[in-house]
Amino acid sequence: MLKATVIVARDNPSEVSAIELWFSQWRDKLVSVSENHGCGCCVDIWEIEGPSEAFAELPLKTYTGSGPSHGA
């Protein structure tokens, strides 16, 4: 499993659409998704843990970091 911080600029409609589609395809396979830590008006930020296959399909500019999860 991998962990990542995902950041989406709300003023970029293509990023918003891409992350919504990604969540609809992967949400049931993700180990954890934090509450949105962004303000919700200009940026959305989540801490996500899930399979590498899910992260491979994330739009690259929204995917800010990852590493192996420990204890999972």
Secondary structure, 3 states (H helix, E strand, C coil): CEEEEEEEECCCHHHHHHHHHHHHHHHHHCCEECCCCCCCCCEEEEEEEECHHHHHCCCHHHECCCEECCCC
